[in-house]
Amino acid sequence: MKHGARILDHAIWRPDVAIDIGTATTRVATKLHGPVVHQSKVGDLSALRSGVVVNRDVAVAVLEPILDGIKSIGILRPRAVACAPTDASANEREMIIDIVSRAGASAVVVVPEPLAAAIGGGIDVSSTSSQMIIDIGEGVTDCAIIKSGKIIETSTIRMGCGTLRNSIRETVARQSNSQISEYSAERILREVGISGAVGTGSNVSHALERDELIGASALQSGGEREIWASLELALAQIFNTIVMFLKNIPHSIGCELIDSGIHLTGGGSLLTGMRERVQEETRINTITVQNPLNAVVLGARMMLPIVGVLNMWKH
């Protein structure tokens, strides 16, 4: 009877939810369903920029129908575990709590994105040996070292895939006096990758739509080289953050990371050449975790029972 009541409470009465509110997309998962992906915008209005909520009303509008649908499954309003970058200020974390509450959650707890990503990516966060994770998202690159279940060192830069995409669009506009779409810039990143930035001579043109290709055909001589040069400037800031982070950690932790390696998550980890470039810059073996796009929300879902046992909910 007690076992049946516990199942009823967990699965029907209280359909708790994990939420990864990202700059480009919001991912949601319950104990029994998901992840489900939604755009972090309503119409042309974005809820976040560089990992920071810039429009509360849009953020609520994105989450409200999702949480309404989850509540319809159960009887009580869902509680939520939401994620934030490690450098999020107290005000930013409180804003996330306010938004998720306004969208329909009865209680909210905010957890660090890299910790959730590590758990969702299958990293043994309970290990007494240091584990490093780099979560490369749309607007944030978040580095963290985890040991014995806790984040012990962090470094964050509010740059990510969106920065790289904007760099490509701005350079094409400057070179050809014509605009390419976000979609085409995304295709360049996804199909060509960042390899062109290190001199492999990848061709941008095949990743453009036909009407954009006509406009961009006016690219000046050496235009593609300028695209890769501007992209390299953005990449250099990201890699510099990672390298300086490693240089400033205690030597003992660095030795442990040489053995455990670096784990990549987030959409940026899937860019062609990214894993190799991180490994080249850090000189530490680097791997991409399984299901890197959903690692954060999957990890947050796995944290739901722990949050419940420790009664960490904030009403």
Contacts in CASP RR format, 6 or more apart in sequence:
PFRMAT RR
TARGET T0000
AUTHOR 0000-0000-0000
METHOD contacts of the structure
MODEL  1
MKHGARILDHAIWRPDVAIDIGTATTRVATKLHGPVVHQSKVGDLSALRS
GVVVNRDVAVAVLEPILDGIKSIGILRPRAVACAPTDASANEREMIIDIV
SRAGASAVVVVPEPLAAAIGGGIDVSSTSSQMIIDIGEGVTDCAIIKSGK
IIETSTIRMGCGTLRNSIRETVARQSNSQISEYSAERILREVGISGAVGT
GSNVSHALERDELIGASALQSGGEREIWASLELALAQIFNTIVMFLKNIP
HSIGCELIDSGIHLTGGGSLLTGMRERVQEETRINTITVQNPLNAVVLGA
RMMLPIVGVLNMWKH
10 31 0 8 1.000
11 31 0 8 1.000
11 32 0 8 1.000
12 73 0 8 1.000
12 74 0 8 1.000
12 75 0 8 1.000
13 74 0 8 1.000
13 75 0 8 1.000
13 76 0 8 1.000
14 74 0 8 1.000
14 76 0 8 1.000
14 78 0 8 1.000
14 79 0 8 1.000
15 30 0 8 1.000
15 31 0 8 1.000
15 32 0 8 1.000
15 70 0 8 1.000
15 71 0 8 1.000
15 73 0 8 1.000
15 74 0 8 1.000
15 78 0 8 1.000
16 30 0 8 1.000
16 31 0 8 1.000
16 78 0 8 1.000
16 79 0 8 1.000
16 80 0 8 1.000
16 81 0 8 1.000
16 304 0 8 1.000
17 28 0 8 1.000
17 29 0 8 1.000
17 30 0 8 1.000
17 67 0 8 1.000
17 70 0 8 1.000
17 78 0 8 1.000
17 79 0 8 1.000
17 80 0 8 1.000
17 81 0 8 1.000
17 105 0 8 1.000
18 28 0 8 1.000
18 29 0 8 1.000
18 30 0 8 1.000
18 80 0 8 1.000
18 81 0 8 1.000
18 82 0 8 1.000
18 116 0 8 1.000
18 297 0 8 1.000
18 298 0 8 1.000
18 299 0 8 1.000
18 300 0 8 1.000
18 301 0 8 1.000
18 303 0 8 1.000
18 304 0 8 1.000
19 26 0 8 1.000
19 27 0 8 1.000
19 28 0 8 1.000
19 63 0 8 1.000
19 80 0 8 1.000
19 81 0 8 1.000
19 82 0 8 1.000
19 83 0 8 1.000
19 100 0 8 1.000
19 297 0 8 1.000
19 300 0 8 1.000
20 26 0 8 1.000
20 27 0 8 1.000
20 28 0 8 1.000
20 82 0 8 1.000
20 83 0 8 1.000
20 113 0 8 1.000
20 116 0 8 1.000
20 296 0 8 1.000
20 297 0 8 1.000
20 300 0 8 1.000
21 40 0 8 1.000
21 47 0 8 1.000
21 48 0 8 1.000
21 53 0 8 1.000
21 59 0 8 1.000
21 63 0 8 1.000
21 82 0 8 1.000
21 83 0 8 1.000
21 96 0 8 1.000
21 99 0 8 1.000
22 40 0 8 1.000
22 48 0 8 1.000
22 51 0 8 1.000
22 137 0 8 1.000
22 138 0 8 1.000
23 40 0 8 1.000
23 46 0 8 1.000
23 48 0 8 1.000
23 49 0 8 1.000
23 50 0 8 1.000
23 51 0 8 1.000
23 137 0 8 1.000
23 138 0 8 1.000
23 139 0 8 1.000
23 140 0 8 1.000
23 162 0 8 1.000
24 39 0 8 1.000
24 40 0 8 1.000
24 138 0 8 1.000
24 139 0 8 1.000
24 161 0 8 1.000
24 162 0 8 1.000
25 37 0 8 1.000
25 38 0 8 1.000
25 39 0 8 1.000
25 40 0 8 1.000
25 138 0 8 1.000
26 37 0 8 1.000
26 38 0 8 1.000
26 39 0 8 1.000
26 40 0 8 1.000
26 47 0 8 1.000
26 62 0 8 1.000
26 63 0 8 1.000
26 66 0 8 1.000
27 35 0 8 1.000
27 36 0 8 1.000
27 37 0 8 1.000
27 38 0 8 1.000
27 293 0 8 1.000
27 294 0 8 1.000
27 296 0 8 1.000
27 297 0 8 1.000
28 34 0 8 1.000
28 35 0 8 1.000
28 36 0 8 1.000
28 38 0 8 1.000
28 66 0 8 1.000
28 70 0 8 1.000
28 297 0 8 1.000
29 35 0 8 1.000
29 36 0 8 1.000
29 294 0 8 1.000
29 297 0 8 1.000
29 298 0 8 1.000
29 300 0 8 1.000
29 301 0 8 1.000
30 70 0 8 1.000
30 73 0 8 1.000
30 78 0 8 1.000
30 301 0 8 1.000
31 301 0 8 1.000
31 304 0 8 1.000
35 294 0 8 1.000
35 297 0 8 1.000
35 298 0 8 1.000
35 301 0 8 1.000
36 66 0 8 1.000
38 62 0 8 1.000
38 66 0 8 1.000
39 62 0 8 1.000
40 46 0 8 1.000
40 47 0 8 1.000
40 48 0 8 1.000
40 59 0 8 1.000
40 62 0 8 1.000
41 47 0 8 1.000
41 58 0 8 1.000
41 62 0 8 1.000
42 58 0 8 1.000
42 61 0 8 1.000
42 62 0 8 1.000
45 55 0 8 1.000
45 58 0 8 1.000
46 54 0 8 1.000
46 55 0 8 1.000
46 58 0 8 1.000
47 53 0 8 1.000
47 54 0 8 1.000
47 55 0 8 1.000
47 58 0 8 1.000
47 59 0 8 1.000
47 62 0 8 1.000
48 54 0 8 1.000
48 59 0 8 1.000
49 139 0 8 1.000
50 139 0 8 1.000
50 140 0 8 1.000
50 158 0 8 1.000
50 159 0 8 1.000
51 85 0 8 1.000
51 138 0 8 1.000
51 139 0 8 1.000
51 140 0 8 1.000
51 158 0 8 1.000
52 92 0 8 1.000
52 158 0 8 1.000
53 59 0 8 1.000
53 92 0 8 1.000
53 95 0 8 1.000
53 96 0 8 1.000
53 99 0 8 1.000
56 95 0 8 1.000
56 98 0 8 1.000
56 99 0 8 1.000
56 102 0 8 1.000
59 99 0 8 1.000
59 103 0 8 1.000
60 99 0 8 1.000
60 102 0 8 1.000
60 103 0 8 1.000
62 103 0 8 1.000
63 99 0 8 1.000
63 100 0 8 1.000
63 103 0 8 1.000
63 104 0 8 1.000
64 102 0 8 1.000
64 103 0 8 1.000
64 104 0 8 1.000
66 103 0 8 1.000
67 77 0 8 1.000
67 78 0 8 1.000
67 80 0 8 1.000
67 100 0 8 1.000
67 103 0 8 1.000
67 104 0 8 1.000
67 105 0 8 1.000
68 104 0 8 1.000
70 78 0 8 1.000
71 77 0 8 1.000
71 78 0 8 1.000
71 104 0 8 1.000
76 106 0 8 1.000
77 104 0 8 1.000
77 105 0 8 1.000
77 106 0 8 1.000
78 104 0 8 1.000
78 105 0 8 1.000
78 106 0 8 1.000
79 105 0 8 1.000
79 106 0 8 1.000
79 107 0 8 1.000
79 108 0 8 1.000
79 313 0 8 1.000
80 100 0 8 1.000
80 105 0 8 1.000
80 107 0 8 1.000
80 108 0 8 1.000
80 109 0 8 1.000
81 108 0 8 1.000
81 109 0 8 1.000
81 110 0 8 1.000
81 111 0 8 1.000
81 116 0 8 1.000
81 300 0 8 1.000
81 301 0 8 1.000
81 303 0 8 1.000
81 304 0 8 1.000
81 307 0 8 1.000
82 96 0 8 1.000
82 97 0 8 1.000
82 100 0 8 1.000
82 108 0 8 1.000
82 109 0 8 1.000
82 110 0 8 1.000
82 111 0 8 1.000
82 300 0 8 1.000
83 110 0 8 1.000
83 111 0 8 1.000
83 112 0 8 1.000
83 113 0 8 1.000
83 116 0 8 1.000
83 296 0 8 1.000
83 297 0 8 1.000
83 300 0 8 1.000
84 92 0 8 1.000
84 93 0 8 1.000
84 96 0 8 1.000
84 110 0 8 1.000
84 111 0 8 1.000
84 112 0 8 1.000
84 113 0 8 1.000
85 112 0 8 1.000
85 113 0 8 1.000
85 140 0 8 1.000
85 142 0 8 1.000
85 156 0 8 1.000
85 158 0 8 1.000
86 112 0 8 1.000
86 113 0 8 1.000
86 114 0 8 1.000
86 142 0 8 1.000
86 144 0 8 1.000
86 151 0 8 1.000
86 154 0 8 1.000
86 156 0 8 1.000
87 142 0 8 1.000
87 154 0 8 1.000
87 156 0 8 1.000
88 96 0 8 1.000
88 110 0 8 1.000
93 110 0 8 1.000
96 108 0 8 1.000
96 110 0 8 1.000
97 108 0 8 1.000
97 110 0 8 1.000
97 314 0 8 1.000
100 108 0 8 1.000
101 107 0 8 1.000
101 108 0 8 1.000
106 315 0 8 1.000
107 313 0 8 1.000
107 314 0 8 1.000
107 315 0 8 1.000
108 313 0 8 1.000
108 314 0 8 1.000
109 307 0 8 1.000
109 312 0 8 1.000
109 313 0 8 1.000
109 314 0 8 1.000
111 300 0 8 1.000
111 303 0 8 1.000
111 307 0 8 1.000
112 144 0 8 1.000
112 151 0 8 1.000
112 154 0 8 1.000
113 135 0 8 1.000
113 140 0 8 1.000
113 142 0 8 1.000
113 296 0 8 1.000
114 133 0 8 1.000
114 135 0 8 1.000
114 142 0 8 1.000
114 143 0 8 1.000
114 144 0 8 1.000
114 146 0 8 1.000
114 151 0 8 1.000
114 154 0 8 1.000
115 125 0 8 1.000
115 144 0 8 1.000
115 146 0 8 1.000
115 149 0 8 1.000
115 151 0 8 1.000
116 295 0 8 1.000
116 296 0 8 1.000
116 297 0 8 1.000
116 299 0 8 1.000
116 300 0 8 1.000
116 303 0 8 1.000
117 133 0 8 1.000
117 135 0 8 1.000
117 265 0 8 1.000
117 266 0 8 1.000
117 289 0 8 1.000
117 295 0 8 1.000
117 296 0 8 1.000
117 299 0 8 1.000
118 125 0 8 1.000
118 131 0 8 1.000
118 133 0 8 1.000
118 144 0 8 1.000
118 146 0 8 1.000
118 263 0 8 1.000
118 265 0 8 1.000
118 295 0 8 1.000
119 125 0 8 1.000
119 298 0 8 1.000
119 299 0 8 1.000
119 302 0 8 1.000
119 303 0 8 1.000
120 289 0 8 1.000
120 291 0 8 1.000
120 294 0 8 1.000
120 295 0 8 1.000
120 296 0 8 1.000
120 298 0 8 1.000
120 299 0 8 1.000
120 302 0 8 1.000
121 263 0 8 1.000
121 265 0 8 1.000
121 289 0 8 1.000
121 290 0 8 1.000
121 291 0 8 1.000
121 292 0 8 1.000
121 295 0 8 1.000
121 298 0 8 1.000
121 299 0 8 1.000
122 289 0 8 1.000
122 290 0 8 1.000
123 131 0 8 1.000
123 133 0 8 1.000
123 146 0 8 1.000
123 263 0 8 1.000
123 289 0 8 1.000
124 131 0 8 1.000
125 131 0 8 1.000
125 146 0 8 1.000
125 149 0 8 1.000
126 148 0 8 1.000
126 149 0 8 1.000
127 147 0 8 1.000
127 148 0 8 1.000
127 260 0 8 1.000
128 147 0 8 1.000
128 148 0 8 1.000
129 147 0 8 1.000
129 256 0 8 1.000
129 259 0 8 1.000
129 260 0 8 1.000
130 145 0 8 1.000
130 146 0 8 1.000
130 147 0 8 1.000
130 152 0 8 1.000
130 253 0 8 1.000
130 254 0 8 1.000
130 256 0 8 1.000
130 257 0 8 1.000
130 260 0 8 1.000
131 145 0 8 1.000
131 146 0 8 1.000
131 147 0 8 1.000
131 257 0 8 1.000
131 260 0 8 1.000
131 261 0 8 1.000
131 263 0 8 1.000
132 143 0 8 1.000
132 144 0 8 1.000
132 145 0 8 1.000
132 146 0 8 1.000
132 257 0 8 1.000
132 260 0 8 1.000
132 261 0 8 1.000
132 262 0 8 1.000
132 263 0 8 1.000
132 284 0 8 1.000
133 143 0 8 1.000
133 144 0 8 1.000
133 146 0 8 1.000
133 262 0 8 1.000
133 263 0 8 1.000
133 264 0 8 1.000
133 265 0 8 1.000
134 141 0 8 1.000
134 142 0 8 1.000
134 143 0 8 1.000
134 242 0 8 1.000
134 262 0 8 1.000
134 263 0 8 1.000
134 264 0 8 1.000
134 265 0 8 1.000
134 269 0 8 1.000
134 278 0 8 1.000
135 141 0 8 1.000
135 142 0 8 1.000
135 143 0 8 1.000
135 144 0 8 1.000
135 264 0 8 1.000
135 265 0 8 1.000
135 266 0 8 1.000
135 295 0 8 1.000
135 296 0 8 1.000
136 160 0 8 1.000
136 161 0 8 1.000
136 238 0 8 1.000
136 264 0 8 1.000
136 265 0 8 1.000
136 266 0 8 1.000
136 267 0 8 1.000
136 268 0 8 1.000
136 269 0 8 1.000
136 274 0 8 1.000
137 160 0 8 1.000
137 161 0 8 1.000
137 266 0 8 1.000
137 267 0 8 1.000
137 268 0 8 1.000
138 160 0 8 1.000
138 161 0 8 1.000
138 162 0 8 1.000
138 267 0 8 1.000
139 158 0 8 1.000
139 159 0 8 1.000
139 160 0 8 1.000
139 161 0 8 1.000
139 162 0 8 1.000
139 163 0 8 1.000
140 156 0 8 1.000
140 157 0 8 1.000
140 158 0 8 1.000
140 159 0 8 1.000
140 160 0 8 1.000
141 156 0 8 1.000
141 157 0 8 1.000
141 159 0 8 1.000
141 160 0 8 1.000
141 238 0 8 1.000
141 241 0 8 1.000
141 242 0 8 1.000
142 154 0 8 1.000
142 156 0 8 1.000
143 154 0 8 1.000
143 155 0 8 1.000
143 156 0 8 1.000
143 241 0 8 1.000
143 242 0 8 1.000
143 245 0 8 1.000
144 151 0 8 1.000
144 153 0 8 1.000
144 154 0 8 1.000
145 151 0 8 1.000
145 152 0 8 1.000
145 153 0 8 1.000
145 154 0 8 1.000
145 249 0 8 1.000
145 253 0 8 1.000
145 257 0 8 1.000
146 152 0 8 1.000
147 253 0 8 1.000
152 253 0 8 1.000
153 245 0 8 1.000
153 249 0 8 1.000
153 253 0 8 1.000
155 241 0 8 1.000
155 242 0 8 1.000
155 244 0 8 1.000
155 245 0 8 1.000
156 241 0 8 1.000
157 237 0 8 1.000
157 238 0 8 1.000
157 241 0 8 1.000
159 234 0 8 1.000
159 237 0 8 1.000
159 238 0 8 1.000
160 238 0 8 1.000
160 268 0 8 1.000
161 189 0 8 1.000
161 267 0 8 1.000
161 268 0 8 1.000
161 271 0 8 1.000
163 234 0 8 1.000
163 238 0 8 1.000
164 189 0 8 1.000
164 194 0 8 1.000
164 231 0 8 1.000
164 234 0 8 1.000
164 235 0 8 1.000
164 271 0 8 1.000
165 182 0 8 1.000
165 185 0 8 1.000
165 186 0 8 1.000
165 189 0 8 1.000
166 185 0 8 1.000
167 230 0 8 1.000
167 231 0 8 1.000
167 233 0 8 1.000
167 234 0 8 1.000
168 180 0 8 1.000
168 185 0 8 1.000
168 188 0 8 1.000
168 189 0 8 1.000
168 204 0 8 1.000
168 227 0 8 1.000
168 230 0 8 1.000
168 231 0 8 1.000
169 179 0 8 1.000
169 180 0 8 1.000
169 182 0 8 1.000
169 185 0 8 1.000
170 230 0 8 1.000
171 223 0 8 1.000
171 226 0 8 1.000
171 227 0 8 1.000
171 230 0 8 1.000
171 231 0 8 1.000
172 178 0 8 1.000
172 179 0 8 1.000
172 180 0 8 1.000
172 204 0 8 1.000
172 216 0 8 1.000
172 219 0 8 1.000
172 227 0 8 1.000
173 179 0 8 1.000
173 180 0 8 1.000
175 218 0 8 1.000
175 219 0 8 1.000
175 220 0 8 1.000
175 223 0 8 1.000
175 226 0 8 1.000
175 227 0 8 1.000
176 215 0 8 1.000
176 216 0 8 1.000
176 217 0 8 1.000
176 218 0 8 1.000
176 219 0 8 1.000
176 220 0 8 1.000
177 218 0 8 1.000
178 212 0 8 1.000
178 215 0 8 1.000
178 216 0 8 1.000
178 218 0 8 1.000
179 212 0 8 1.000
180 208 0 8 1.000
180 209 0 8 1.000
180 212 0 8 1.000
180 216 0 8 1.000
181 209 0 8 1.000
181 212 0 8 1.000
183 209 0 8 1.000
184 207 0 8 1.000
184 208 0 8 1.000
184 209 0 8 1.000
184 212 0 8 1.000
187 207 0 8 1.000
187 208 0 8 1.000
188 204 0 8 1.000
188 207 0 8 1.000
188 208 0 8 1.000
189 271 0 8 1.000
190 270 0 8 1.000
190 271 0 8 1.000
190 272 0 8 1.000
191 206 0 8 1.000
191 207 0 8 1.000
191 272 0 8 1.000
192 202 0 8 1.000
192 203 0 8 1.000
192 204 0 8 1.000
192 207 0 8 1.000
192 272 0 8 1.000
193 202 0 8 1.000
193 271 0 8 1.000
193 272 0 8 1.000
193 273 0 8 1.000
193 274 0 8 1.000
194 231 0 8 1.000
194 235 0 8 1.000
194 271 0 8 1.000
194 272 0 8 1.000
194 273 0 8 1.000
194 274 0 8 1.000
194 277 0 8 1.000
195 202 0 8 1.000
195 272 0 8 1.000
195 273 0 8 1.000
196 202 0 8 1.000
196 228 0 8 1.000
196 231 0 8 1.000
197 228 0 8 1.000
197 229 0 8 1.000
197 231 0 8 1.000
197 232 0 8 1.000
197 235 0 8 1.000
198 232 0 8 1.000
198 277 0 8 1.000
199 228 0 8 1.000
201 224 0 8 1.000
201 228 0 8 1.000
203 224 0 8 1.000
204 216 0 8 1.000
204 224 0 8 1.000
204 227 0 8 1.000
205 213 0 8 1.000
205 216 0 8 1.000
205 217 0 8 1.000
208 216 0 8 1.000
220 226 0 8 1.000
235 277 0 8 1.000
239 277 0 8 1.000
239 278 0 8 1.000
239 281 0 8 1.000
242 278 0 8 1.000
242 281 0 8 1.000
242 282 0 8 1.000
243 281 0 8 1.000
243 282 0 8 1.000
246 254 0 8 1.000
246 257 0 8 1.000
246 282 0 8 1.000
246 284 0 8 1.000
257 284 0 8 1.000
258 284 0 8 1.000
261 284 0 8 1.000
261 285 0 8 1.000
261 286 0 8 1.000
261 287 0 8 1.000
262 278 0 8 1.000
262 279 0 8 1.000
262 282 0 8 1.000
262 284 0 8 1.000
262 285 0 8 1.000
262 286 0 8 1.000
262 287 0 8 1.000
263 286 0 8 1.000
263 287 0 8 1.000
263 288 0 8 1.000
263 289 0 8 1.000
264 274 0 8 1.000
264 275 0 8 1.000
264 278 0 8 1.000
264 286 0 8 1.000
264 287 0 8 1.000
264 288 0 8 1.000
264 289 0 8 1.000
264 292 0 8 1.000
265 288 0 8 1.000
265 289 0 8 1.000
265 292 0 8 1.000
265 295 0 8 1.000
265 296 0 8 1.000
266 292 0 8 1.000
266 293 0 8 1.000
266 295 0 8 1.000
266 296 0 8 1.000
267 292 0 8 1.000
267 293 0 8 1.000
268 274 0 8 1.000
268 292 0 8 1.000
269 275 0 8 1.000
269 288 0 8 1.000
269 289 0 8 1.000
269 292 0 8 1.000
270 288 0 8 1.000
270 292 0 8 1.000
270 293 0 8 1.000
275 286 0 8 1.000
275 287 0 8 1.000
275 288 0 8 1.000
276 286 0 8 1.000
278 286 0 8 1.000
279 285 0 8 1.000
279 286 0 8 1.000
289 295 0 8 1.000
291 298 0 8 1.000
307 313 0 8 1.000
END
